[in-house]
Amino acid sequence: MRLAVISDVHGNLHALDAVLEDIARQNVDATLALGDFLSGPGDPTGVADRFIELDMPSVRGNHDRYIVDGRENDWHIDALVRDQLDERQRAWLAAVPPTLLHEGDVFLCHGTPRDDNGSFMDHMVGSIAAMQSREHIEAQAAGFDHAVLLCGHTHVPRSLRLNDGRLVVNPGSVGLPFEIGSPDARYAIIEKRSAGWNTELHAVAYDHQAAARQALDRGYPRWAEALTWGWASPSEL
């Protein structure tokens, strides 16, 4: 079994289409999506239509939940996207589940298996991403005895083995690079081989300047900087 994994598109259709084009050359059996599809000033409705069309196995992210349900002290980007969605797009987003088990082996979540706003392998120290302790990571995985655990949320691509050999993978962000030093779009491929599951972390060059211009034209200069340089932190947006 060979699977592509994408996460955290954040409304960046330019990056999503580049990643999907790259995945089309990878001979995968399916593509899995880990949420935070739309929260961004680029083309969130275009991203929604792309996912509706593709109908891939997916789980929602915390920002998908915020867009659907609303929240106190709403983030301006989530409010922006909510106002742009039509009824069909809103219904699709509301129907995306919080977690999913694919083919009995591969567990999908956005943050951690129990919390779509939790950090599985990395967390922010000030504006810098830092790896969580082994004890924290093992605790998040406890009770989810699947060969592969997939997570997103932190935008940091990473693959590690738990003590018992289970694989935990974060593919990084398709559409919004955090403290990664590169504007490239990120995704992962996981493959079941004779020795177990293997991970490939991919970085895809795309027309990030077009995505940055789109954000700038819509009045979001900090997003444009993030898309241009790849050095943003969440607090800056």
Beta strands, then each sheet from edge to edge (+ up, - down):
strand 1: 2-6
strand 2: 30-33
strand 3: 100-102
strand 4: 106-108
strand 5: 122-125
strand 6: 128-131
strand 7: 148-150
strand 8: 158-161
strand 9: 167-170
strand 10: 185-193
strand 11: 196-204
sheet 1: 2+ 1+ 10- 11+
sheet 2: 3+ 4- 7- 9- 8+
sheet 3: 5+ 6-
end
